[in-house]
Amino acid sequence: MRDILEKLASGKISVDEAEREIRRLYVDQIGEEVRLDLERAWRRKVPEAILAEGKDPEETAALAKEMAKSVGAAIVTRVMDEAHRRAIEGLADEYLLKKGKRCFVVRRRDYAPPKVGEKIGILAAGTADLPLVEEAQFVAEEMGCDVEVAVDVGIAGIHRLFEPLKKMLDDGVVVLIVIAGMEGALPAVVASLVDIPVIGVPSSVGYGYGGKGEAALMSMLQACPMGVSVVNIDGGVAAGAFAALIANKIAEKCRKP
C-alpha cells in the first residue's frame, strides 16, 4: 500500500492505475476458480498459505508464483507427492526456494521477511515429527520471528529434554510449540516446567487404538498444567501462526515507550 501511494505521490502512476493496484492488493483472481487473498498478512498479520494437497500440481505452482510476485513470498503446505514437489521446484530459476519435507517457501529474490517478533521455541518428541516442525518454523519465520528447534526429546527418554529446554529459556523464547504423537504427553510435561505459553501439536504419528493422533489430541486437551493451548492433529501451520502472533505482539509492546 505504501509503495502504491509513493508512486502516486511522485507521479509515476495515475489515480486510475493506483486504484487498480490497490484493488489488486485485496484479491487476485487466478483462472476461473481461485481467488488469492493477498491482503491477509496486512489485515490479520498472518499470511495466506497455499494448501497443495488436493490441488493440481501446476495450479499449485502457479498460485505460489503469483503470490510471491505480488507480496514477496508464498508458503505452500502439505506437499505430499513428487508431482507437486517437481512443479514447485520448477520455479527455482525465478524465485528462491526454501524446501522442507512437505512444506515450501517460494520467495521473490528481492524480498526478505522483516524481523519483527520475539524468539519462538519448537520442541518435537521424535524425528517423525519433522514435517510439522518445518511447517511451524517456516510460518513463524515468514511472520518475522527467529525460531529455535530441538527434535527427538520425547518422554521415552525424558533426560533428553532438559538441556535444549533450558537453552531455549536462557535464549529468551517467549512461547513454545511442543509436538508429539503416540500418547502426546510432552506438552503437559513441558508446561509443568516453564512460565511461558505452550502450544501443543498432536502428531498423527502412532498406530492401533487411539492412533493417527487421536490419543495425542485427547491427552493434550486433558493436560493438567494450565497454560497449554492445543491445535488440531498435524496442525503445524496453525501452531506456527499462533506462536508468531504472540511473539510479534510482545515485541510490539516492548518497542512502545
Beta strands, then each sheet from edge to edge (+ up, - down):
strand 1: 27-30
strand 2: 34-37
strand 3: 49-51
strand 4: 73-77
strand 5: 96-99
strand 6: 104-107
strand 7: 120-124
strand 8: 147-151
strand 9: 175-180
strand 10: 198-202
strand 11: 228-230
sheet 1: 1+ 2-
sheet 2: 3+ 4+ 6- 5+
sheet 3: 8+ 7+ 9+ 10+ 11+
end
